[in-house]
Amino acid sequence: MRTYRCVIAAAFVVAALMGASASAQTLPMEAIKDSGQAVYPVYEGWYKNPDGTFTMLFGYFNRNSKQALDVGVGPNNRIEPLGPDSGLPTHFDPKRGWGVFTVKVPKDFGMKKVVWTLTANGFTNAVPGHLDPNWFIEPFVDAANRNRPPTLRFAEGGTAFEGPPQNGIAANLTATTEQPMSFTVWATDTKPEGYGGEGGVSQSQRRERLDLSVFKLRGPGDVAFAKNRLEVPSAEGKATITATFSKAGEYLLRVQGNDETGDGGGGFQCCWTSAYVKVVVK
């Protein structure tokens, strides 16, 4: 199972660069540069929901090592036939963004497709989302070792968020321009039975560490984070995220929790968690 999933995970990036990414023009395939390169939409795969519907998971690959880009929802950033918005990101940090947003489709979706089209730095790319069985993923539990994603909460004892971004807005906050705004994330992660060694490990045993990352997903201005990656040393604690906004308006931030499997779960799409925070800046 794990070998199979590794092959599929490797195919995600290859597909974004080649066959599964339909380009409106011939794209340069040279090495990543500081700026001026394309941003590729990436289809990560799909999973079935308890109610019989399906969720498709998308990320991106910004081939620029230093240039972040903002592409508003519209002709240059759209997903069809779902509508002009559908929760698309409009900010693209350099390099790889894993599991950035999800699209839910009905039980009878069948062999239909949705297509995300993105134009950046003059390059247009599109990637289809579909329910091909070869693209099935398991973001809530690793079939090989029963690992599960971290749990994130945005109030002490509040609603738990686990796995890909799917449950709407995790927190609603306010801020003012040029003044730092802070919020706290409570994070927990446990080792499943038998994880990482022989003889079994108690479900209550905590990991040695848990990392939190924060990204701008949407918004009219720049967002400066005091730290965009923080460590929760005991993997059962809290961390404070501080952000400063350059312009008034509505922003979405994406908070990501990773255990030792790393970004994108090492390519297996498990086990990490993302949740959205809405900030209204005055």
Secondary structure by P-SEA (a helix, b strand, c coil): caaaaaaaaaaaaaaaacccccccccccccccccccbbbbbbbcccccccccbbbbbbbbbcccccbbbbbcccccccccccccccccccccccccccccbbbbbcccccccbbbbbbbcccbbbbbbbccccccccccccccccbbbbbbbbcccccccccccccccccccccccccbbbbbbbbbbbbbcccccccccccccccccbbbbbbbbccccbbbbbccccccccccccbbbbbbbbccbbbbbbbbbbbcccccccccccccbbbbbbbbbcc
